[in-house]
Amino acid sequence: MLFKKGTQLYAFEVIREAGQNVMYINYLGAPYVPDLAESGEIMARTIDTLMQSPNVSRVVFVQQRNYSYEAKQIKMLAEISQLYNHFVNQERVLSPEKLTLGNQSALAQRYEIMTYFLTLLRQDPIAAYVEVKRFLIEQRSVTEGMEGGARSDAMAFSRLLERIKLSMEDSTIIKEAREYLTEYKFQDRGIYSKFFRPDVIPNFTFTRLVSNLPEKAEIIKQYKISSEFDESIVTILKKKDEVKYIYHIMPPEFAIDEDKAMLLNMARNVLIEHRPKAEEFTDPDRTRQVFFNVAKGLVGDLAKNKNIKLKYDELNSLANILVRSTIGFGLIEILLQDKNLQDIVINAPIPLNPIFVRHAEFDECVTNIVPSQEDADSWAAKFRMLSGRPLDEANPVLDTSLDIGDISSRVAVIQEPLSPHGLAYAIRRHRESPWTLPLFIKNKMINSLTAGLMSFLTDGARTFLIAGTRSSGKTSLLGALMLEIMPKYRIICVEDTLELPVDSLRKLGYDVLRMKVRSALLKTTTEIAADEGIRTSLRLGDSSLIVGEIRSIEAKALYEAMRVGALANVVAGTIHGADPYGVFDRVVNDLEVPATSFKATDVIMVANPIKSPDGMHSYRRVIQLAEVRKHWNRDPGEERGFVDLLKYNVDKDEIEPTAELINGESEVIKSVAAGVKGWAGDWDAVWDNVLLRADIKQYMVDVADKTGKAWILEAKPNSLANAMFYEISDKVRDEIGLPTRNEVLNRWKKWFDNYVKEKSI
C-alpha cells in the first residue's frame, strides 16, 4: 500500500511510473468512495493539487479500491486548473481595476459574481461555463439602457466575461460537453459520468480495469466464464467505425463490496510477507493449494475479527482471489479460463497499453485490462522460476509454458534490449483436451476424407511435416495425429516448450515419454540441445518420434531419425512454411539439411488461415497435403518431387482430392499398402480403407450434431473409437480375409451407438 497508516487524509504523492508522472491521493478513512463525476468537492480538491503538480498524467485515489483516472481525463482537469490560475493571476479577475473602470457601486456585485464563478469553476466547470454565458447575456441586457461612463464601464465588464467564455470554450471538457448541453440541467453532475470513468484497481492488485461499459458501443454478445470458485462476466462490444471488437471482462475481484475488499487488502499484506522460493515452484500445483488453504484460514479469521459474515463459497472465492493476486498471475488467469480465447498479447510499455486477445469468434479484440509495471516485473520473475531459464540482457527471450489446473498455455516473453520499451508477453492458450480429427471436421479445418487419409498414413508409419504460419493450428494438428497412433506403440515427444497434449494422452493409456530440450533462442542453459535430444530418443527403444517444432540445427537430427525410423514408426513434427517448396527451402537452405536427406519426408501438410473477403475474419484450414516423391535429384520443385494429394478449393471452402489420389497414383499410399497382406497391388482395397476411416470420423460428427452431445468429439471417445475400429477390423479380417468398408462400418456403428447410449444414461 502506498500510504501508511496515519497518513493525512487527502495527502498526495507524485511517483514516476513508465515514463509518466502519477499522482496518488490518500482517501483511506474518507467516509465516501472518491468519484470525480459525483463529487464537486473531490473535483475541486483534485484541481487544487494539479495546480501544485501540473505535469501529471494520471491520478489515483487510494482507498480499499484504487480509482485511476487516465491521461485524457486528467488533461481536462489540468486545463481547468490552468484556466483558474490564468483568471486569478494573469487576468486578475478579482482585482477592482479589472471589475470596474471606477463605478464603485457595481464593484461589490461584480466581485461576488467572480468569486462565485471561480468557486464553481473548480467544483463544476460545466456549470461555471453555463453561468458565465448567463452573466454575459444579463450584462449585455443591462448595458443597452446605459449611456456615457456607466455604459463604457459595463461594456468593459462584458468584455471580461466574453474573454472568460471564449477561454472556457477552448477547453477540452466544454468541447466534450457541448453535445449534451441542450438537455443539461444546471449543476446536474450526471454529465460528468460521460467523461470521468475511473479504472478500478483493488488495493490487493496492481492491474487497472475499466469497469464501466464504453459509451456508444453496441453489445454483441455476453457470456460467463466459470472456475471452481468464482465467475466472471464477458461482454463483447463494437463501436461504430472501429475495426476491433471490445472484450470487456468483469472479474470477481473487481465486483466485491467494500468489506470484502478490506479483508483482501489486509490478508494480502500478511501473505506477501512469505514469497515463494524458487524450489517451491518445482511443484506449482501443490504450492497453490498450500497458499489457498492459508489464505482461506486467514480471511476467515479476519472476517471474524471484523464481524463480517462470509458464506462458504464467498470464503473460497476470496481465498482464490488472494492466491491469484499474490503467487499467481492475476487477471491473466481469468483470461485463460475463457475457452474462446486463443492468444493473449501484452505489449510494451505495459502500463500504457491494454491487453489484446484473439477470440475464436471475434478475432482480434482490445480488452478493458491495463496491467501495471509491477505486474510485468512480477510475472517475469515467476516465469523465470517456473521455467528455470534465464531472462536478462544477455538472454532477452524466454519461451516457457504456464499450467494452471487443467489449463495450459505457451508463453513467450521478451525484454530489453530486444524490446526497447521493456517487458512484453505473448500467451497462446491450449485447449484443455486435445484436438481430435472429428473436432477439426466439425470446425471445417478439414473434411472427413482428409481425416481418413491422415489416419491411414499415421497408421502406416509415415513421416510427416505439418507446415503453416503462426496460429495456423500446426501443433493442434500434430496432437490430433498423436491420437491416431495405436496406444500399444510407444511415443517419444521432443519439445523446447511443452505444448503437445502428452498428459492427456497418458491419462488415456498411451505410452508417452516427454523430453524437454533447450530452446534454439537460448545461448546457454542446463537443458540439452534439441538435436541431442532427438538423437537420444533413438537410443530409447522402438518408438514413434514427435518433435514439437523444427526451428534450428535439430532438423539434421530429425532427418537422421526419419531415415532410421521411416519404415517402422511415425516420425512427425511442425515447421513454419507456406507450401511444400517453402518447407524444402527452409529445411535445405536455412537449416542446412542435405537435399537428398529431405527425401525422408513422406508427406507435407500445410495449414494456413483463410481470410474472409472483407478481411475482418480468418478461418483455419488445411489447404494442401502433398507427398514427397523420391525420384528427384536436385530440386523437387523443378523435378516434380511434390505431388498434391489434397488441395483446397477456395470457392467451396473445402479441401478436395486431386486426380493423382483418385486415380491411385500416390506412391506413399502404395508404399503403405505394399507392407499389408491383401492390399499390395489392390488400389480399390486400399482406397476402401481410407474411405472407411473417413466414414467413421464423419459418423462421429453427425451423431454429435444430431444428439447435441459435443463430448462425442473429444479425445477419449475418439481414442475408444479408434481402438474399436482396429478390433473390429481384425475380427472381420479373420472372418473374410479383408476388413471391407461396409462390414467394418456397420459393426462399428452398432458399437458406437451403444457406447453413446450407455454414456448418456
CORSULGI-V135502 format. One record per residue. RES is the residue in one small letter. SS is DSSP state (~ for helix, > for strand, _ for the rest). Layout:
# CORSULGI-V135502
res-><RES;RES>
ss-><SS;SS>
This chain:
# CORSULGI-V135502
res-><m;l;f;k;k;g;t;q;l;y;a;f;e;v;i;r;e;a;g;q;n;v;m;y;i;n;y;l;g;a;p;y;v;p;d;l;a;e;s;g;e;i;m;a;r;t;i;d;t;l;m;q;s;p;n;v;s;r;v;v;f;v;q;q;r;n;y;s;y;e;a;k;q;i;k;m;l;a;e;i;s;q;l;y;n;h;f;v;n;q;e;r;v;l;s;p;e;k;l;t;l;g;n;q;s;a;l;a;q;r;y;e;i;m;t;y;f;l;t;l;l;r;q;d;p;i;a;a;y;v;e;v;k;r;f;l;i;e;q;r;s;v;t;e;g;m;e;g;g;a;r;s;d;a;m;a;f;s;r;l;l;e;r;i;k;l;s;m;e;d;s;t;i;i;k;e;a;r;e;y;l;t;e;y;k;f;q;d;r;g;i;y;s;k;f;f;r;p;d;v;i;p;n;f;t;f;t;r;l;v;s;n;l;p;e;k;a;e;i;i;k;q;y;k;i;s;s;e;f;d;e;s;i;v;t;i;l;k;k;k;d;e;v;k;y;i;y;h;i;m;p;p;e;f;a;i;d;e;d;k;a;m;l;l;n;m;a;r;n;v;l;i;e;h;r;p;k;a;e;e;f;t;d;p;d;r;t;r;q;v;f;f;n;v;a;k;g;l;v;g;d;l;a;k;n;k;n;i;k;l;k;y;d;e;l;n;s;l;a;n;i;l;v;r;s;t;i;g;f;g;l;i;e;i;l;l;q;d;k;n;l;q;d;i;v;i;n;a;p;i;p;l;n;p;i;f;v;r;h;a;e;f;d;e;c;v;t;n;i;v;p;s;q;e;d;a;d;s;w;a;a;k;f;r;m;l;s;g;r;p;l;d;e;a;n;p;v;l;d;t;s;l;d;i;g;d;i;s;s;r;v;a;v;i;q;e;p;l;s;p;h;g;l;a;y;a;i;r;r;h;r;e;s;p;w;t;l;p;l;f;i;k;n;k;m;i;n;s;l;t;a;g;l;m;s;f;l;t;d;g;a;r;t;f;l;i;a;g;t;r;s;s;g;k;t;s;l;l;g;a;l;m;l;e;i;m;p;k;y;r;i;i;c;v;e;d;t;l;e;l;p;v;d;s;l;r;k;l;g;y;d;v;l;r;m;k;v;r;s;a;l;l;k;t;t;t;e;i;a;a;d;e;g;i;r;t;s;l;r;l;g;d;s;s;l;i;v;g;e;i;r;s;i;e;a;k;a;l;y;e;a;m;r;v;g;a;l;a;n;v;v;a;g;t;i;h;g;a;d;p;y;g;v;f;d;r;v;v;n;d;l;e;v;p;a;t;s;f;k;a;t;d;v;i;m;v;a;n;p;i;k;s;p;d;g;m;h;s;y;r;r;v;i;q;l;a;e;v;r;k;h;w;n;r;d;p;g;e;e;r;g;f;v;d;l;l;k;y;n;v;d;k;d;e;i;e;p;t;a;e;l;i;n;g;e;s;e;v;i;k;s;v;a;a;g;v;k;g;w;a;g;d;w;d;a;v;w;d;n;v;l;l;r;a;d;i;k;q;y;m;v;d;v;a;d;k;t;g;k;a;w;i;l;e;a;k;p;n;s;l;a;n;a;m;f;y;e;i;s;d;k;v;r;d;e;i;g;l;p;t;r;n;e;v;l;n;r;w;k;k;w;f;d;n;y;v;k;e;k;s;i>
ss-><_;_;_;_;_;_;_;_;_;_;_;>;>;>;>;>;>;_;_;>;>;>;>;>;>;>;_;_;_;_;_;_;_;_;_;_;_;_;_;~;~;~;~;~;~;~;~;~;~;~;~;~;_;_;_;_;_;>;>;>;>;>;_;_;>;>;>;>;>;_;~;~;~;~;~;~;~;~;~;~;~;~;~;~;~;~;~;~;~;~;_;_;_;_;_;~;~;~;~;_;_;_;_;~;~;~;~;~;~;~;~;~;~;~;~;~;~;~;~;~;~;~;~;_;~;~;~;~;~;~;~;~;~;~;~;~;~;~;~;~;~;~;~;_;_;_;_;~;~;~;~;~;~;~;~;~;~;~;~;~;~;~;~;~;~;~;~;~;~;_;_;~;~;~;~;~;~;~;~;~;~;~;~;_;_;_;_;_;~;~;~;~;~;~;_;_;_;_;>;>;>;>;_;_;_;_;_;>;>;>;_;_;_;_;_;_;>;>;>;>;>;>;>;>;>;>;_;_;_;_;>;>;>;>;>;>;>;>;>;_;_;_;_;_;>;>;>;>;>;>;_;~;~;~;_;_;_;~;~;~;~;~;~;~;~;~;~;~;~;~;~;_;_;_;_;_;_;~;~;~;~;~;~;~;~;~;~;~;~;~;~;~;~;~;~;~;~;~;~;~;~;~;~;~;~;_;_;_;_;_;_;~;~;~;~;~;~;~;~;~;~;~;~;~;~;~;_;_;_;_;~;~;~;~;~;~;_;_;_;_;>;>;>;>;>;>;_;_;_;~;~;~;_;_;_;>;>;>;>;_;_;_;>;>;>;>;>;_;>;>;_;_;~;~;~;~;~;~;~;~;~;~;~;~;~;~;~;_;_;_;_;_;_;_;_;_;>;>;>;>;>;>;>;>;_;_;>;>;>;>;>;>;>;>;_;_;_;_;_;_;_;_;_;>;>;>;>;>;>;_;_;_;_;_;_;_;~;~;~;~;~;~;_;_;_;_;_;~;~;~;~;~;~;~;~;~;~;~;~;_;_;_;>;>;>;>;>;>;_;_;_;_;_;~;~;~;~;~;~;~;~;~;_;_;_;_;_;_;_;>;>;>;>;>;>;_;_;_;_;_;_;~;~;~;~;~;~;_;_;_;>;>;>;>;>;>;_;_;_;_;_;_;_;_;_;_;_;_;_;~;~;~;~;~;~;~;~;_;_;_;_;_;_;>;>;>;>;_;_;_;_;_;_;~;~;~;~;~;~;~;~;~;~;~;~;_;_;_;_;_;>;>;>;>;>;>;_;_;_;~;~;~;~;~;~;~;~;~;~;~;_;_;_;_;~;~;~;~;_;_;_;_;>;>;>;>;>;>;>;>;>;_;_;_;_;_;_;>;>;>;>;>;>;>;>;>;>;>;_;_;_;_;_;_;_;_;_;_;_;_;_;>;>;>;>;>;>;>;>;_;_;_;_;>;>;>;>;_;~;~;~;~;_;_;_;_;~;~;~;~;~;~;~;_;_;_;_;_;_;_;_;_;~;~;~;~;~;~;~;~;~;~;~;~;~;~;~;~;~;~;~;~;~;~;~;~;~;_;_;~;~;~;~;_;~;~;~;~;~;~;~;~;~;~;~;~;~;~;~;~;~;~;~;~;~;~;_;_;_;_;~;~;~;~;~;~;~;~;~;~;~;~;~;~;~;~;~;~;~;~;_>
